[in-house]
Amino acid sequence: MAVINTCGFIDVAKKNSISLIKDMLNRCPHNATVILIGCLVRIDRQMLEKKFMDLHIIEHLEQLD
């Protein structure tokens, strides 16, 4: 399992977050759980859901079991 804390307040941080997500998806086994949290989730959740359909996207850490 991987948990990625994203940032989306500035364009550079948003690009870095997206790059990290892609990198983690390439490194993790196909059946691994990758979870996204952080401000990019709140700012542009729809983009993340379209671009990375197989990820678990949560808005608050309390949503983790």
Backbone torsions as a table, in degrees:
resi	resn	phi	psi	omega
1	MET	NA	141.5	175.5
2	ALA	-129.5	137.1	175.1
3	VAL	-115.5	123.6	-178.0
4	ILE	-113.0	120.4	175.9
5	ASN	-90.2	112.3	-174.4
6	THR	-94.0	161.6	175.2
7	CYS	-135.3	140.8	-178.6
8	GLY	-139.6	15.0	-177.1
9	PHE	-72.3	-33.9	177.0
10	ILE	-126.1	153.4	-174.9
11	ASP	-57.3	-40.7	-179.0
12	VAL	-62.7	-43.0	179.6
13	ALA	-66.3	-39.5	178.1
14	LYS	-62.5	-45.3	178.3
15	LYS	-63.0	-40.1	177.9
16	ASN	-63.8	-41.2	179.0
17	SER	-62.9	-46.1	-179.9
18	ILE	-63.9	-40.5	177.4
19	SER	-62.8	-42.2	178.4
20	LEU	-63.8	-40.9	178.2
21	ILE	-60.2	-48.3	179.1
22	LYS	-59.8	-43.8	179.9
23	ASP	-62.0	-44.9	179.9
24	MET	-64.1	-39.2	178.7
25	LEU	-64.5	-33.8	177.4
26	ASN	-73.8	-32.2	-177.0
27	ARG	-84.3	-32.9	-175.9
28	CYS	-77.6	149.8	172.7
29	PRO	-58.8	154.9	-175.1
30	HIS	-57.0	-33.9	-176.4
31	ASN	-94.5	8.7	-179.5
32	ALA	-72.5	151.0	176.5
33	THR	-92.2	124.7	176.7
34	VAL	-117.4	124.2	-175.7
35	ILE	-115.0	132.5	176.7
36	LEU	-105.9	134.1	173.0
37	ILE	-135.5	176.7	174.0
38	GLY	107.3	-179.2	-172.0
39	CYS	-69.0	-29.6	178.5
40	LEU	-62.6	-33.0	176.5
41	VAL	-61.1	-43.5	-179.2
42	ARG	-74.2	-33.1	-176.1
43	ILE	-78.7	-42.7	-172.6
44	ASP	-142.5	53.5	-178.7
45	ARG	-58.9	-41.8	-177.7
46	GLN	-60.3	-41.2	178.0
47	MET	-61.9	-44.6	-179.7
48	LEU	-63.4	-41.6	179.6
49	GLU	-64.8	-36.8	178.6
50	LYS	-73.0	-42.7	-175.2
51	LYS	-75.9	-34.2	-175.2
52	PHE	-130.3	75.3	-172.0
53	MET	-66.1	-25.0	-174.3
54	ASP	-91.6	6.7	-176.7
55	LEU	-92.4	156.1	172.1
56	HIS	-94.1	122.4	-177.6
57	ILE	-115.7	123.3	179.6
58	ILE	-127.6	155.6	-178.9
59	GLU	-99.4	-23.3	-177.3
60	HIS	-137.6	140.7	179.3
61	LEU	-57.1	-28.1	-179.9
62	GLU	-62.5	-17.6	179.0
63	GLN	-76.1	-13.9	176.6
64	LEU	-75.3	141.2	179.0
65	ASP	-81.0	NA	NA
